[in-house]
Amino acid sequence: MREKIEGAMWGLLVGDALGVPYEFHDPEMLPPREALEMTPPPGFMRAHRGTPVGTWSDDGALALALLDSLLERGKLDADDFGERLKRWYEEGAYAVDARVFDVGVATSRAIRTMMEGTRPALAGETDERSNGNGSLMRVLPLALFHQGDDAALVADAHLQSVVTHGHPRSQACCALYVLWARRVQAEAPDPWGEAVAVLRGLYGEDSVFRQELEQTVRPDDPSPGRGSGYVVDCLRSARWAVAQGDYEAVVKSALALGHDTDTTACVAGGIAGLRDGIGAIPRRFLEAMRGKEIAEPLVARLVARCG
């Protein structure tokens, strides 16, 4: 269990940090897959050039914020989580060097809305264009922490999403992801297929969430994604990447899609780390990581709680 939990959290953080220098590039602009390392090859026009290699972005910071809230409150508390999001945005809590960069549009708007007095559970915008991957990228700690049944886990996945992303599509993607992670942790023969079946049963035929699942998420579609920041495409891209081999193959496959490289590798890397354990993450990646003093105590507390 310890190997899996550490693998999941560090798999998420490493994937995020690995993807930061390559963000915003089309796939044909990237170095060859074997050269996709923490430090890009000489001459590559890296994104976020002022950010040292081995630094996680908003993805990792908000996942740690969610984890800290869960550990402190003993449950998902949207109000507490919202306060931690504001601390991250204003003070750099959970960010390496207390430096916030690359903030998603919907997340930024929701946090500013909370600062103006809106309760977190009502802060996330619900229009169709507010379906970036900002709630998906951070939700894995919920699956690791949660000890309730699948229905309770799905309800909490929805709630953590609406704090910044209120559309049913984003909520459904978060729900599918945590059920997928739960089945991966349990070493189910077909984690994705089992997660989809459970979610269909929980949503019921006529719910708006079932409509989003079937008509937009389309979980039976095996086609690879494009590595974009759209929540459905991010989840599809991660599913494809996870099928490409061991941890290193997974995160490099995610990066090779281009575009939102840090989040695709974060979402895929968390699942691959959970599946394969901390020992599967290359040592050179782990040794390059910064901010260990922030993440290690939280991961240790999660391991202790889960036994």
C-alpha positions as CSV (number, residue, x, y, z in Angstrom):
1,M,0.0,0.0,0.0
2,R,2.8,2.4,0.9
3,E,4.5,1.8,-2.5
4,K,1.3,2.5,-4.3
5,I,0.4,5.7,-2.4
6,E,3.9,7.1,-2.7
7,G,4.0,6.1,-6.3
8,A,0.7,7.8,-7.0
9,M,1.6,11.1,-5.4
10,W,5.1,11.3,-6.7
11,G,4.0,10.0,-10.0
12,L,1.6,13.0,-10.2
13,L,4.2,15.5,-9.1
14,V,7.0,14.1,-11.3
15,G,4.8,14.0,-14.4
16,D,3.8,17.6,-13.7
17,A,7.4,18.9,-13.3
18,L,8.6,16.8,-16.3
19,G,6.0,18.5,-18.5
20,V,6.5,22.1,-17.4
21,P,9.4,22.9,-19.8
22,Y,7.5,21.4,-22.8
23,E,4.1,23.1,-22.3
24,F,2.4,25.0,-25.2
25,H,4.4,23.2,-27.9
26,D,2.8,21.3,-30.8
27,P,4.0,17.7,-30.8
28,E,6.2,18.2,-33.9
29,M,8.1,21.0,-32.1
30,L,9.2,18.7,-29.3
31,P,12.5,16.9,-29.0
32,P,12.5,13.1,-29.8
33,R,10.8,11.1,-27.1
34,E,14.0,9.7,-25.7
35,A,15.3,13.2,-25.2
36,L,12.2,14.3,-23.1
37,E,14.0,14.7,-19.8
38,M,13.6,17.1,-16.8
39,T,16.3,19.2,-18.5
40,P,15.4,19.7,-22.2
41,P,18.1,19.4,-24.8
42,P,20.2,22.4,-25.6
43,G,18.6,24.9,-28.0
44,F,15.0,23.8,-27.1
45,M,12.7,26.9,-26.5
46,R,11.4,25.7,-23.2
47,A,8.2,27.1,-21.6
48,H,8.4,28.9,-18.3
49,R,12.1,29.7,-18.8
50,G,12.4,31.4,-15.4
51,T,11.2,28.2,-13.6
52,P,14.0,25.8,-12.5
53,V,13.7,22.2,-13.7
54,G,12.1,19.8,-11.3
55,T,9.4,22.3,-10.3
56,W,5.7,21.3,-10.2
57,S,3.1,23.8,-11.4
58,D,-0.4,24.6,-10.3
59,D,-1.3,20.9,-10.9
60,G,0.9,19.6,-8.2
61,A,0.3,22.5,-5.8
62,L,-3.5,22.2,-5.9
63,A,-3.3,18.4,-5.5
64,L,-1.2,19.0,-2.4
65,A,-3.7,21.6,-1.2
66,L,-6.5,19.1,-1.6
67,L,-4.5,16.4,0.2
68,D,-3.7,18.7,3.1
69,S,-7.3,19.7,3.5
70,L,-8.5,16.1,3.5
71,L,-5.9,15.2,6.1
72,E,-6.7,18.1,8.4
73,R,-10.4,17.9,8.2
74,G,-10.7,14.1,7.9
75,K,-13.1,14.5,5.0
76,L,-13.7,16.7,2.0
77,D,-14.6,20.1,3.3
78,A,-15.3,22.5,0.3
79,D,-15.0,25.6,2.5
80,D,-11.6,24.5,3.9
81,F,-10.4,23.6,0.5
82,G,-11.5,26.9,-0.9
83,E,-9.5,28.7,1.8
84,R,-6.4,26.7,0.8
85,L,-6.9,27.6,-2.9
86,K,-7.0,31.3,-1.9
87,R,-3.8,30.8,0.2
88,W,-2.1,29.2,-2.8
89,Y,-3.2,32.0,-5.2
90,E,-2.3,34.9,-2.8
91,E,0.7,33.5,-0.8
92,G,2.1,30.6,-2.9
93,A,1.1,28.0,-0.4
94,Y,2.0,24.5,-1.7
95,A,4.0,26.0,-4.6
96,V,7.7,25.5,-4.9
97,D,9.5,28.7,-3.9
98,A,6.0,30.0,-3.0
99,R,5.8,31.0,-6.7
100,V,2.5,30.7,-8.5
101,F,2.7,30.4,-12.3
102,D,0.5,29.1,-15.1
103,V,-2.9,29.6,-13.4
104,G,-5.9,28.3,-15.3
105,V,-8.5,30.8,-16.4
106,A,-11.5,29.1,-14.8
107,T,-9.5,28.4,-11.6
108,S,-8.4,32.0,-11.4
109,R,-11.9,33.3,-11.8
110,A,-13.4,31.0,-9.2
111,I,-10.8,31.9,-6.7
112,R,-11.4,35.6,-7.2
113,T,-15.1,34.9,-6.9
114,M,-14.4,33.3,-3.5
115,M,-12.4,36.3,-2.5
116,E,-15.4,38.4,-3.1
117,G,-17.5,36.3,-0.7
118,T,-19.0,33.4,-2.7
119,R,-18.9,30.1,-0.9
120,P,-16.6,27.6,-2.6
121,A,-19.3,25.1,-3.5
122,L,-20.9,27.8,-5.6
123,A,-17.7,29.4,-7.0
124,G,-17.0,27.3,-10.1
125,E,-18.6,28.5,-13.4
126,T,-21.1,26.2,-15.0
127,D,-21.0,27.3,-18.7
128,E,-19.8,24.9,-21.3
129,R,-16.6,26.8,-22.0
130,S,-15.5,26.3,-18.4
131,N,-14.4,22.7,-19.0
132,G,-10.7,22.9,-18.7
133,N,-8.8,20.2,-16.8
134,G,-8.2,22.2,-13.6
135,S,-10.3,20.1,-11.3
136,L,-9.2,16.8,-12.9
137,M,-5.5,17.4,-12.5
138,R,-5.8,17.7,-8.7
139,V,-8.4,15.1,-7.7
140,L,-6.2,11.9,-7.3
141,P,-5.5,12.5,-3.5
142,L,-9.3,12.1,-3.0
143,A,-9.3,8.6,-4.4
144,L,-6.3,7.6,-2.2
145,F,-7.7,9.1,0.9
146,H,-11.4,8.1,0.6
147,Q,-12.7,5.1,2.5
148,G,-16.4,5.4,1.6
149,D,-18.2,3.5,-1.0
150,D,-18.2,4.4,-4.7
151,A,-21.3,6.6,-4.5
152,A,-19.7,8.7,-1.7
153,L,-16.5,8.9,-3.6
154,V,-18.3,10.1,-6.8
155,A,-20.3,12.7,-4.8
156,D,-17.0,14.0,-3.3
157,A,-15.3,14.1,-6.7
158,H,-18.2,16.2,-7.9
159,L,-17.9,18.5,-4.9
160,Q,-14.2,19.1,-5.2
161,S,-14.7,19.9,-8.9
162,V,-17.5,22.5,-8.5
163,V,-15.2,24.7,-6.4
164,T,-13.5,25.8,-9.6
165,H,-15.3,23.9,-12.4
166,G,-19.0,23.5,-12.0
167,H,-20.1,22.1,-15.3
168,P,-21.5,18.5,-15.1
169,R,-18.9,17.4,-17.7
170,S,-16.0,18.3,-15.5
171,Q,-17.6,16.7,-12.5
172,A,-18.2,13.5,-14.5
173,C,-14.6,13.4,-15.7
174,C,-13.4,13.7,-12.1
175,A,-15.8,11.0,-11.0
176,L,-14.6,8.6,-13.7
177,Y,-10.9,9.3,-12.8
178,V,-11.3,8.6,-9.1
179,L,-13.2,5.4,-9.8
180,W,-10.5,4.4,-12.3
181,A,-7.8,5.1,-9.7
182,R,-9.7,3.1,-7.1
183,R,-9.8,0.1,-9.4
184,V,-6.1,0.5,-10.3
185,Q,-5.2,0.5,-6.6
186,A,-7.3,-2.7,-6.1
187,E,-5.5,-4.3,-9.1
188,A,-8.7,-5.0,-10.9
189,P,-8.4,-6.9,-14.2
190,D,-9.9,-4.0,-16.2
191,P,-9.8,-0.9,-14.1
192,W,-11.1,1.5,-16.7
193,G,-14.0,-0.7,-17.8
194,E,-15.0,-1.5,-14.3
195,A,-15.0,2.2,-13.4
196,V,-17.1,3.1,-16.4
197,A,-19.7,0.3,-15.5
198,V,-19.9,1.5,-11.9
199,L,-20.4,5.1,-12.9
200,R,-23.1,4.3,-15.4
201,G,-25.0,2.5,-12.6
202,L,-24.6,5.3,-10.2
203,Y,-25.7,8.0,-12.6
204,G,-28.9,6.4,-13.9
205,E,-30.4,6.7,-17.3
206,D,-31.8,10.2,-17.3
207,S,-29.4,12.2,-15.3
208,V,-27.4,15.1,-16.9
209,F,-24.2,13.4,-15.7
210,R,-25.1,10.2,-17.6
211,Q,-25.8,12.3,-20.7
212,E,-22.4,14.0,-20.4
213,L,-20.7,10.6,-19.8
214,E,-22.2,8.9,-22.9
215,Q,-22.5,11.8,-25.3
216,T,-19.3,13.8,-24.5
217,V,-16.9,11.9,-22.4
218,R,-17.6,8.7,-24.5
219,P,-15.6,6.4,-22.2
220,D,-15.8,3.4,-24.7
221,D,-13.9,5.4,-27.4
222,P,-10.3,4.1,-27.4
223,S,-8.9,6.8,-29.6
224,P,-5.9,8.7,-28.2
225,G,-6.3,12.3,-27.2
226,R,-4.5,15.4,-28.4
227,G,-2.9,16.5,-25.1
228,S,-5.0,19.6,-24.8
229,G,-6.3,21.4,-21.7
230,Y,-10.0,20.4,-22.4
231,V,-11.1,18.1,-19.6
232,V,-12.4,15.3,-21.8
233,D,-9.4,15.3,-24.0
234,C,-7.1,15.4,-21.0
235,L,-8.7,12.3,-19.5
236,R,-8.7,10.5,-22.9
237,S,-5.0,11.4,-23.4
238,A,-4.1,10.1,-20.0
239,R,-6.0,6.8,-20.5
240,W,-4.1,6.3,-23.8
241,A,-0.7,7.2,-22.2
242,V,-1.2,4.8,-19.3
243,A,-1.5,1.9,-21.8
244,Q,1.9,2.7,-23.3
245,G,4.1,0.8,-20.9
246,D,6.0,1.4,-17.6
247,Y,6.0,4.7,-15.8
248,E,8.7,6.4,-17.9
249,A,6.9,5.3,-21.1
250,V,3.6,6.6,-19.8
251,V,4.8,10.1,-18.9
252,K,6.9,10.4,-22.1
253,S,4.0,9.3,-24.2
254,A,1.9,12.0,-22.5
255,L,4.5,14.6,-23.2
256,A,4.8,13.6,-26.8
257,L,1.2,14.6,-27.4
258,G,2.4,18.2,-26.9
259,H,0.2,21.2,-25.8
260,D,-0.8,20.9,-22.1
261,T,2.1,18.6,-21.3
262,D,2.4,19.1,-17.6
263,T,-1.2,18.3,-16.9
264,T,-1.4,15.3,-19.2
265,A,1.7,13.8,-17.7
266,C,0.4,14.7,-14.2
267,V,-3.0,12.9,-14.7
268,A,-1.4,9.9,-16.5
269,G,1.6,9.8,-14.2
270,G,-0.5,9.6,-11.0
271,I,-2.3,6.5,-12.3
272,A,1.0,4.9,-13.6
273,G,2.6,5.6,-10.2
274,L,-0.3,4.1,-8.4
275,R,-0.3,1.0,-10.6
276,D,3.5,0.4,-10.6
277,G,4.6,1.9,-7.2
278,I,7.2,4.4,-6.2
279,G,10.0,2.0,-7.3
280,A,9.0,2.3,-10.9
281,I,9.6,6.0,-11.1
282,P,13.2,6.6,-12.4
283,R,15.5,7.7,-9.7
284,R,16.9,10.5,-11.9
285,F,13.4,12.0,-12.1
286,L,12.9,11.8,-8.3
287,E,16.3,13.2,-7.5
288,A,15.6,16.2,-9.8
289,M,12.5,17.2,-7.9
290,R,12.4,20.4,-6.0
291,G,10.0,21.2,-3.1
292,K,10.4,17.9,-1.4
293,E,10.1,19.6,2.0
294,I,6.5,20.5,1.0
295,A,5.3,17.2,-0.4
296,E,7.1,14.6,1.7
297,P,5.3,15.3,5.0
298,L,1.9,15.3,3.4
299,V,2.6,12.0,1.6
300,A,3.9,10.5,4.8
301,R,0.7,11.5,6.6
302,L,-1.4,10.0,3.8
303,V,0.5,6.7,4.0
304,A,0.1,6.6,7.8
305,R,-3.6,7.2,7.5
306,C,-4.1,4.5,4.9
307,G,-2.1,2.0,6.8
